[in-house]
């Protein structure tokens, strides 16, 4: 279990809410009153679930970003999800920044597998950066950090250290 320890009812409510979304053909069909009933059935309020509500949002955002792009429909679903979970705009913005940067960072790792970024890869990263809404300066920082990490690892590969006499 991630985060702070949850009361038994809080965990049950979290699982029930997650199941509501998992069972829905469209998450927009899950209404706030269904979530309130799930919480009431577990003897807690939605606020008592706390930051775990943002985990639901984060997981769905990751799902939507598999193609590195958010469609208008996905944006509408994310907005609905934030509303019914009672997430403030600031909380969703933080989650979006973290997730988009995480995805960009993993993509840069993959692009740097051959230790360089060619013109096609540069174009791909720029397009991805724009689609994810990552500022150029942040993207450049991520790329520089990943290049430094790759360089450090290539000079000192991970693994068990050997004794000088081996």
N, C-alpha and C positions, 0 to 999 in steps of 0.2 A: 504494500500500500504506500502510495506517495504522499508526501506532505505531513501535515499534522495528524495525530491519531484522531479517529472519528468515533463518535458515540455509535453504538450499535444501530440505533434508529436512523442516524445520519447516513451510515453506509447503506442501509436498506433503501432509503429514499434515493440515494445516488444511483444505485443499481436499478431501481424501478424507473427512474427518469431516463437513464441510458436505454433501458429496454423499450420505453415508449418511442424513442427516436429510432431505435433499431428496427422495430416492428412496422414503422410507418413507411408507406410507399413514397411519401413526400414529407419531409420534416415540417413543412408549413401546416400540415394537418394536425400536428401536436399543438394544442392550445394551452394557454397559461392555467386554465382551470384544471386540466388533466394533470399538470405538474403539481399544482396545489393539492389535488387529491392524493397523488402519490406521496407527497410529503406528509400530509395529514395522516395517511394510513400508517406511516412509519413513526408518527408522533413528533415530527420536527417541522420547522419552517424552511422555506427555500434559502433564507439568509443563513441558517445554521449549516448548510452544506458548504458555504464559504467558497474558497478559491477553487474547489473541485468543479464548480460550474464552468469556470474558465477552461478546465481540462476538456470538457465536452466540446466547447467552442473550438479549442485548439485542434482536437482530433478531427473534427469535421473540416476545418480549414485545411489541414494537411491533406485530407481526402480530396478536397476541391482542387488543390494545387498540384495534383499528380501531373497535370499537363502544363504546369508553370504559368497558368493563366486563370483568372477568375471571370467567368461569364456574367452577364447581367442576372441570369437566373440564379447562379451560385451566390452572387452578392445579395440578392433578395432573400435567399434561404439563410444566409449567414446573419442578415439583419433580423429576420424572424427569430432565429435561434438566440441571438443576443437579447432580444426583447422578452421572450418567454422565460429565459433564464435569469432575467433581471440584471444583466451585465451592463455596466456603465460604458459609455463610449471610450473613456480612457482605458478601461480594462481590455476592451477588444482591440484597441490600437496597440497596446503593449504586446498582446498575443500575436497580432498580425506582424509587427516588426520582428519579433523573435522568430516566428515560423518562416517568414520570407527570407530572412538572413540565414537561417539554418539551411534552407533549401538551396539558396545561392551558394553558400559555403560548400555544401556537398557537391554541387555541380562543378565548382571551381576545382575541387579535389579531383574529380573525374577528368576534367579537361587537362589538368596538369599531370596526368598519369605518364605522359611522355616528356615531362619537365619543360614544356614550352606551350605557348598559346599562339597558334597560327592565325591567319586572317579570318578564316571561316569560323574558328572557335571564338575569336574576338567579337565577330559580328553576332554569333549566337549568344554570348554572354551579355552583350549590350542590349540585345532584344529581350533577353530574359530579365535583365535588370529593370528595363522599362516596364515590362509586363508586371513584374512584382512590385513596382513602385519603390525601388531602392534608390536612394540618392547616389549619384555618381561617386561622390567622395567616400561613401560607405562601401560601395562595391570595390573601389580601388583599394581601400584599406583591407578588405577581406582577401582580395587577390594577392596583395603584397604579403599579408600574414601567411597565407597558404603557401606562397612561393618560398618564404623563409623557412617554414616548417618542413617543406619538402626537401629543401637544400640541407637543413640540419639533419634530417633523417638519412639522406643519401650519403652524407659524410660519416654518420655514426648510426648504422642500422640497428633497429631494435633486436633484442634477443639476448641470450645468456652471454655474459662476459666470459672471455677465456683468460686463463692464466698465461703469463708471458712464455712459460715453458711448454705450452701446448702447440 
